[in-house]
Structure formats: C-alpha cells, structure tokens
Amino acid sequence: MRELLPIICGAALGAALSVPVRLVSGLLCKQRGLAPDMEQKYFWILFASLTVFGGVIGWRAGISFRGLYLLLLLVVSACAFYIDAKHRVIPNELVLAILILAAVFGFTGAITFNIWRSLLGLAVCFVIFILPSFFGKQVGAGDIKLASAMGFALGLTGGLYAVAAMGLLVLIYVLIDRRMPLPQRLKTMIPMGPFLALSLVVVSIMLV
C-alpha cells in the first residue's frame, strides 16, 4: 500500500490539474481573441490524460520537489498541447514558463541541471527547428521557441531524445490520419506544439 500511495496521490493531483489547465488555456486564448471555451469531450480527454501522467509522475518521482516540478511542467505542456492543436498558436507565456521552471528547480537542486548543457540543448534544438526554413519549409515561430525551451529544460542529450520522440509521434500521426490522402498529408503543415509538449513531458519523466 505504501508503494501505491505516491501513484494514487500523483493521479489525484493530475486529475485536479485539469481544472487550472482549462482555466489557463481559456485565459490565454481569450487574450488573443480566440474562442476560450474548451469543449466537454476535450476536457474529459484532458482529465483522463493528466490522471494517467500524474500517476506515472507519482510512481517515478514520488512526493518530492522533483514530482512538483514534473506536475507543473505537465500543466504548462498540457496548455501548449491544447492551444496549438486547437488554434495553431503557442503563447510566449508558456515558453517562458518552461524556461523559468527549469531554471528555478534546477538552480535549487530539485532536479538534475547543468546550465551549460541546458544552453547547448537550447541552441541545438533551435538550430534543428530553424534549419528547414532555409530550405523553403514552413516552421512556426512558436514551434521554434517551444523546441528551444524544451532543449533548455532537458539539456543536450535529453533534448535530442525529445526531438527523436517528436519525429516518431509525427510519423505515427501522419500514417494514421485518414482525413486526406498520404501525399497531401506529407505536404500539409502540421502543428508541432502538441508533439513537442508530449515529448517534453515523457522525456522529463524518463530522466527523473
């Protein structure tokens, strides 16, 4: 029972965080003149997803400052996932929040952190995402900023793992999306924010 307690607490906290995620997402959308209301079906998907991720965080990090960091990162990532998937925009406030969380919890020793590796991770992820624009490929500025923040939070090695995970998720999405023929799907600009946000959370949990 003692081993299950962190998992249960994490799942309960994850479920509870669906409310602030909904409120913060709505506020950020409203500030940009976008529809702030989250459809009920999306809320329940969010609720279930955060419950699962919260349980995994409780299992991996327990009741600790590392667990708190991962839960806060989960909130920010969930907001970025929903807003970009729904409106194709990634608010700068969310990118800044990732940088601040990584720096605050890193410098206080709550998580493994090396400023030089983080800065290198930021630079490498920035280069990886801006390179396609030099070859005529459209990459959203929000995607580039979110990828850079992801590199800062994870460091160089973790950032590269997350980029690889994001690429795999995008490939799976392209293959299973049946709304248009495959050649057209490959040419369509896909919002990267959801895949980046998901990769950030998954790799962060793995590296705890």
Secondary structure, 3 states (H helix, E strand, C coil): CCCHHHHHHHHHHHHHCHHHHHHHHHHHHHHCCCCCCCCHHHHHHHHHHHHHHHHHHHHHHCCCHHHHHHHHHHHHHHHHHHHHHHHCCCCHHHHHHHHHHHHHHHHCCCCCCCHHHHHHHHHHHHHHHHHHHHHCCCCCHHHHHHHHHHHHHHHHHHHHHHHHHHHHHHHHHHHHCCCCCHHHHHHCCCCCHHHHHHHHHHHHHHCC
